[in-house]
Every structure is written in structure tokens, then in C-alpha cells.
Amino acid sequence: MGEEKIRYVVTKERFSGPDIGVYDTYGITCQAAGQMIRIRDISTDAKKVTRMEKKFNRFGLAPIHFYDVVEDMLA
């Protein structure tokens, strides 16, 4: 059997908050084995989130580590 294909994709959403109004924010969706894992509202900095996504795809980050790695990269 072939190796499982894991793909990370940047997503953009528009949110609003009572104190800050409307803003665009970026998250990442992991697509693996027919399932999707989504982390929303990671940052308003598109470049930062895109760098994360590129690293995850380049190194084949296992979905089980997705949340922890995002948390570590934001710390």
C-alpha cells in the first residue's frame, strides 16, 4: 500500500469582536486519510501562518502532533 498523503492548507475567515470590530484571520486545515482537522484563528498575520503551513507540508507533520506544534510555534 502507498504512503498516506497529508496536506496542510491555509484558511482565511472573517470574524468580528465587540472591541475590535471586523478582522480577517488565518488558520490551517490538515487533510489526511479522508479526514480534516482544522485550527481556526491562529493569527491575523497571513505570512506567519503561511510559513507554518509550508513547514508542515515540507516535513510531513503527523496530524497527531498538529495542535501541539501550532501551540509551540505561537509561544
C-alpha positions as CSV (number, residue, x, y, z in Angstrom):
1,M,0.0,0.0,0.0
2,G,1.1,3.6,-0.6
3,E,2.0,6.1,2.0
4,E,-0.8,8.2,3.5
5,K,-0.9,11.7,1.9
6,I,-1.0,14.5,4.4
7,R,-1.7,18.0,3.3
8,Y,-1.9,21.3,5.2
9,V,-3.8,24.3,3.7
10,V,-4.1,27.9,5.0
11,T,-7.7,29.0,5.5
12,K,-8.9,32.6,5.8
13,E,-12.0,33.7,7.7
14,R,-13.6,36.9,8.7
15,F,-14.5,37.4,12.4
16,S,-15.8,40.2,14.4
17,G,-15.4,41.2,18.0
18,P,-17.2,43.8,20.1
19,D,-13.9,45.6,21.0
20,I,-12.0,45.3,17.7
21,G,-14.6,45.1,15.0
22,V,-14.3,43.0,11.9
23,Y,-11.0,41.4,11.1
24,D,-9.5,38.7,8.8
25,T,-7.8,35.8,10.5
26,Y,-5.9,32.7,9.2
27,G,-6.0,29.1,10.3
28,I,-4.7,25.8,8.9
29,T,-6.6,22.7,7.9
30,C,-5.0,19.3,7.9
31,Q,-6.3,16.9,5.3
32,A,-5.3,13.3,5.9
33,A,-6.9,9.8,5.3
34,G,-10.2,11.4,4.3
35,Q,-10.4,13.4,7.5
36,M,-10.0,17.1,8.2
37,I,-8.5,18.7,11.3
38,R,-9.0,22.4,11.5
39,I,-7.4,25.0,13.7
40,R,-9.1,28.3,13.3
41,D,-8.0,31.9,14.2
42,I,-4.3,31.1,14.6
43,S,-3.2,34.7,13.6
44,T,-4.1,37.8,11.7
45,D,-0.6,37.6,10.1
46,A,-1.1,35.7,6.9
47,K,2.7,35.4,6.3
48,K,3.2,33.8,9.7
49,V,0.5,31.2,9.1
50,T,1.7,30.5,5.6
51,R,5.3,29.8,6.9
52,M,3.8,27.3,9.3
53,E,1.8,25.6,6.6
54,K,4.9,25.3,4.3
55,K,6.9,23.8,7.1
56,F,4.2,21.3,8.0
57,N,3.9,20.2,4.3
58,R,7.7,20.1,3.8
59,F,8.4,17.9,6.8
60,G,5.2,15.8,6.6
61,L,4.0,16.7,10.1
62,A,1.9,13.9,11.5
63,P,-1.7,15.0,12.3
64,I,-1.4,13.7,15.8
65,H,1.2,16.5,16.5
66,F,-0.7,19.3,14.7
67,Y,-2.2,21.1,17.7
68,D,1.0,20.8,19.8
69,V,3.3,22.1,17.1
70,V,1.0,25.1,16.4
71,E,0.9,25.9,20.1
72,D,4.7,25.7,20.4
73,M,5.2,27.9,17.3
74,L,2.9,30.6,18.8
75,A,4.7,30.5,22.2
